[in-house]
Amino acid sequence: MSSKPSTNNGQHPHVIVIGGGPGGSTVSTLIAQKGYRVELFEREHFPRFHIGESLIPETYWVLKRLNMLDKMKASPFVKKHSVQFINQHGKLSEPFYFADHKPHESSQTWQVIRSEFDLMLLNNAREHGVQVHEGVRVLEVLFEGDRAVGVRLQEENGTEREVRADVVVDASGQSSMIMSRFGLREWDPELKKAALWTYWEGAERGTGKDEGATLVIQTEGKKGWFWYIPQHNNSISVGVVADYDYLFKNRGDKDHEAIYFEEVERCPGVKQRIAGAKRVEPFRAAKDYTYRSKRSSGDGWVLVGDAFGFLDPLYSSGVLLALKSGSMAADAVVEGLQKGDTSAAQLGKWEPEFTKGMDRMRQLVVAYYDGMSFGRFVKRYPHFKGLLTDLLIGDLFKDDVDEVVEPMRVIRAEMDAAAQAKAD
């Protein structure tokens, strides 16, 4: 199969993007910045609800490329300076203040309400020349042989039409049209988690530098953890994450509210913080969310954001990985259009580096779920605190952070041996 795209006659876009979330907005904006015609199709009308509200510092660099920094600084979003861990007994370990490690303005990030943040990104794409269509369903990606050549759409009035392009970017989220079409989804064998969350008004908040801290709060017996994310509308996003079977199976009461409060009772660090608060949103749940595509691209198509994969809410890497995959894929698409090469190899050339970074964050996630204490890790290996903080801020795409992987394995092995000895 030739790697050459069809000849663009000027009547159709160079690139079609399916989905207007952070990944889709990022890839479309960066391609449009280079002068290419981009059309983005989003089935919903923004603003719309989405989970994944805590940014980590490394999002700064993609936001800078998107010309979003001034908008973020002018926004009402709560400023975030750290991530803080609270153990199952309610004890706070030494906070990870990002600026202590990296004294740069990138070390201050934000807690966002995604309906507002995603709309800002989508409007930013419009400002950069992306033709954005909301309320339009992409019914299928069109192929000629193995090559993606466009999409078939349905307008809100029911009218169907086809649009052709040299490249189709699937940023359609966890339902990923192309991933589903080719059976590319691979579930993570270890991370079979679920989440249950709601929002509280008037819950306890930090002050000063700690006002916007993300709290990661363990439940008793280390069965799960709560996220605790302060937002600018006086609400706090509070959700519990645990193994799916533990959270939703073998419960006397399957009601989400009942399960949530059972876990609150098992988490002193959360119970005291929401004691005088008022719940202001319904309970929401998510499950089966850790997966990855077997490949990121094919001739004429590429996957970005959740359409390629999602890791875990721990450490708040979701938006970073969406922005980073969108930016890396955009560079590959632009280079491909410049060379007249929109083959799978060209459009997916960013994948090895990206998955290496994703795997590093996964190591950190698995270590936490295995019960590794980061406080204990830092006490034992104080010289690695900087590299551990690199991982926590999302600086995943450099080889030197791999130095912390082996010490983490050692501690986990020691914990496993101690647990086995106790069982014997």
N, C-alpha and C positions, 0 to 999 in steps of 0.2 A: 504494500500500500504506500502510495506516495505521501511524503510528509508535507507536501504543499497544500495550503488551503485553497478553497475556491476563490476565483478572482472577485474581489470586492468592486462592484460597479458603482459604488457611491450611493445606492438606493437603500441599502440595509446597514445596520450597525456592524462595526468590526467585532464587538463583543456583546453577548447577552449575559446578564447576571440574573439568576433565579434566587430571590430572597433579599430582603432589605435589612437584615440584622447587621451586627457589627462586622462580620466577615464580608457580607455582600456590599455594604457601604464602603468598606475599606478598599476592597479590590477594584470596585468600579471607580472610586475617586482617583486612585493612583494611576489607573489606566487612562482615565479622561485627562488627567494632568499632562499626559504626553501627547495629547491632541487626537486621540482615537475616539470614534463614536461609540458610546456605550449606552445600552438600554437596560434598565433594571426593572424586573417585574416582581411585585410583592402582592401576595393574595389578600393580606389584611390592610386595614387603614390604620396608620400610626396617628397618635400614640396607642400602643397596646401593651398589656402586661407581659413581663418576662422576668424570670428569676436569674440570679447571677449578678449581684449588685455591688460587689466589692472589687475595686481595681487594685492591681499591684504595680509597683513603681515602673517596671519595664514597659508598661503600656505607653509611657511618656514618649518614647522615641517614635512609635508609629503615630501617635496623636500629633506629634510635631510634623511629620511628613504630610499628614492630612490637613495641616493648618488649623488644628482644633485647639491648640493650647490656650490661646487667648479666650476662646469661648468657654473652655473648662474653668479657667481662672475667674471669669466673670459670672460663672454659674453659682447657684445656691448650694451646690453639692458639698457635703461635709468633708473637710480635709482629713485625710488619713495619714498618720505618721508611723504606725507600727502594727504588728500583729502580736497578740499576747495569748499565752497558753495558761489555762486554769485546769488543775488536775481534778480527779474525781472527788476529792475532799474539799474542793472550793479554794485551794491555795494557788495564788498567782506565781508563776515562775518568772524569771528575769525577762522583761519585754524585749522584743527585737525592734529597736528603733532604727529605721532605715537610714536616717541621716548620720547616725553615729558611725555607720559603716561606709556610707558614700555621701559626703557632704556636697550635694548637688541638688538643684531644685527638683530633679526627677525623683528624689526620695520622698517628696510629698506627693501623695496621690489622692484619690477621692473615693467616697462611698456614693454610689449613684442610684437613683430610681430609674430602672431600665427603660420604662416607658418614655421618660424625658431624655435620657442619654441616647437611646437608639434613634429617637426623632431628630435630635441634634445632628447625629452622624448622617442620617438620611438627607436632611436638609443641606448639610455640608456637601454631600455628593451632588445634589442639584446645583448648588452654587459653583461647583467645578465643571458643570456642563453635562452631567449624567442625566439622561432622560428617564425620569422615575415614573413608573406606572403603579399606582396602588389599587387594590380591589380587583386585581387581575390574576386568574388562576393559570398556572402553566400545567396543561393537561399531560403533555409528554415532550420529551426531548426527541427531536427528529434525527435519524441516522441515515446515511447512505453508505451501505456496507458497514464498516467498523467506525466510520467517522461521524461525529456529531456535526450537524449542519444548521441547526436552528431549533425552534420550539413551536409547539401548537398551543395556542392560548384560548382562554374563554373570558370574554369581557363580562362586566357585571350584568349587562342586559341579556346575556346568554349567547351573544354572537361569538363565533369561533374564527380564528385566523392564524396564519402561520407567519413567523418572522425568521429570516435566515441570518446567519452570522458566521464569521470565521472561527470564533471560539465561543463555547458555552461554558459559563462558570456556574456550577451548582453550589449555591450557598443557602440551600433550602432547609437547613437545620437538621434535627435528628431524624426526620422522615426521609431525608436525602433521596431525591428521585433517582439519580443515577446509581447510587449505592444499592438501592432496592432493586432496580432493574437488572443489575448484573450479579446480585447476591454477594456483594463485597463486604458486608458487615461481619466483623469478628468480635464477639463478646469477650471481655476480659475474664480470664479463668479465675482470678482471685478477687477482683473487686465487684462483688455482686451486692451492691448497696441500694438503699432506698432513702428517701428524704420526706419529711413531713414538716410543714412550716406555716407560720402565720405572722401577723404584725401587731405590735403593742404600742400604745400611746401612753406616755408618762412613765415609762420604765426607766430604771436607773441608767444614767449616762456618765461617762467620764468627764473630766474637766481639763481645760487647757490643752496641752499636747496629747492627752489621752482621750479627748472627746470623740475622735473619729476612729479609735482603734478597733480593729476586728478582733473579737474574742473567740477563741476556740476552747470550748469548755467540755471536759470529759464527764461522762455519766458514771455512776457507781459500777464497779466491776469492769470498767473500760469497755462496756458493751456498745457504746456509741459516743457521739459528741454533738454538742449544739454549736451552731454559728450564732453570733450576736453582733449585728451590724447596724449601727446608728445611722439614721437618715435625716434629711434636712426638714422634713415636714413633721418633726417631733415624734416620728415613729421609729421603732426598732424592728428590724427583721430578725426573727428568732426561729431557727429550724433545727430539727434533730436528724442526724444521719446515722444509720446503723445497717447491719446486714439485713437484707430484705426478709429473710425467713424469721429473724428475730423480731423485726419491727411489725410485720403484718401477719405472720402465721401463729397459730396456737395461742391466740389471745381470747380471753373470755368475751371481750367486747371488741368488735372489729371497727367500731366507730372511730373516725380520725381524731375527734376531740378527746375521746377517752384514752386513746393510745398516747396522744401528745402529753396529756397531763400525767399519765403514768410515768412517762420519761422525765417530765419536769420534777416529779417527786424523787426520782433517782439522781437528780442533778442539783446539788446544793448551790452551785455557782450560778445557775439560772433561776432557781426558785426564789432566792432572795432578791434578785434583780427585777423580777416582774411582779413581785408581791403586791405592790400598790398600783399596778398598771391596768389599763383597759384594752381588751382585744378589739381591734378595729377592722379586721379583714377576716374572711373565711379561712378555713384550713385548706391547704393545698398539698398534694403529694406527687412524688415522681419516683419511678423505679426503672431498673434496667437501663441505666444511662451511661455505663462505661463500655466503650466499644471503639473500634478503629476500622477504617476501610483497608482492605488488602492492598489497594493502590490508590494513588491520588489523582491519576490522570489516564486519559486515553487520547486517541487522535481527535483533536478538536474539542476536548473537554477537560475540565479540571475541577476538583472538589476543594472547598475551603470551609473553615470554621467547623461547626458541629456536623456539617455534611461529610466531613472527613473523619472526625472523631471527637469524643468527649472523654475527659479523664475523671474528674471527681471535684465536688465543691470544696474539699479541703484545700487550703492555701489560695483559693480564689483565682485559679489559673484560667478559668473558662474564657473570659473576655480577652485576656492576653493572647491565648492560643488562637482565638478567632482573628484578632487584629494581626498577629504575626503571620499566620498562614495566609491571610488576605494580602498582606504586603509582599510576602515572598512569592506568592503565586502571581501577583500583579507584575512583578519584575520579570518573571519567566514569560508571561503572556506578552508583555511589551517587547522583550527581546525576540520572541518568536515572530511577532507581527513584523518587526523590523527586518528579520532575516527571511521572512516567508516560510517559516517552519513552525507549524502548529501540531507537530507530532506529540505522541504521548511522552516521549523522552524529553522533549523541550519543555512542554507545559508542566511536567512533574519533576524537573531537575532540582527543585528546592526540597523535595520530600525527604531525602536521607538526613539532611541537616536538621530539618524540623522534627522528624521522629526521634532523632537522638536527643534533642532538647525535651521532647514530650516524655521520653523514657526516663530522663533524669528526674523530672518532677514526679513521675510515677514511683520511682525508688523512694522518694521522700514520703509519698502518700502511704505506700505499703509499710514502710518502717513505722509510721505513726500507728497504723491499724494493728501492727504486730505488737504494739505496746511500748515502743521505744520512747523514752523520755528525752526530749531535746535539752532540757536542763541538765540531766545527767550526762548527756553526750558532750555538752559544752564544758562541763566541769572536768571531764576526763580528757578531752581534746580541745583545750582552749584556743590552740593555734588554728583550729578549723572553724571557729565561729564565723569568720569572715566569709568563707566559702559556703557555709550553711546559710548565712544571711543572703548571699548571692542567689541561692536556690529559692529562698523565700520571697525575694523581690522579683523573681522571674528571669534572672540573668542566666538562662539555661543553655545558651548557644555558644558555649566555650568549653574547651576540653579540661581546663584545670579544675572545674568543679567536681570532676570524677574522682578527685582525691578523697572526697568524703565518703564515697560509696563503700569502700572496703572497711573503714572503721565502723560504719553503720551495720555492715554485715556481721562484724565481730561482736558488737553489743547485742544484736538480735540473736546470734548463736548462743551467747552466754545466757541470755534470758530464756531461750528455749531449753537449754541444759538445766537451768535452775528450776524451771517449771516441771520438767520431766523428773528431776530428782525429788521434788516435792510430791509429785503424783505417785512415785514408787514408794 
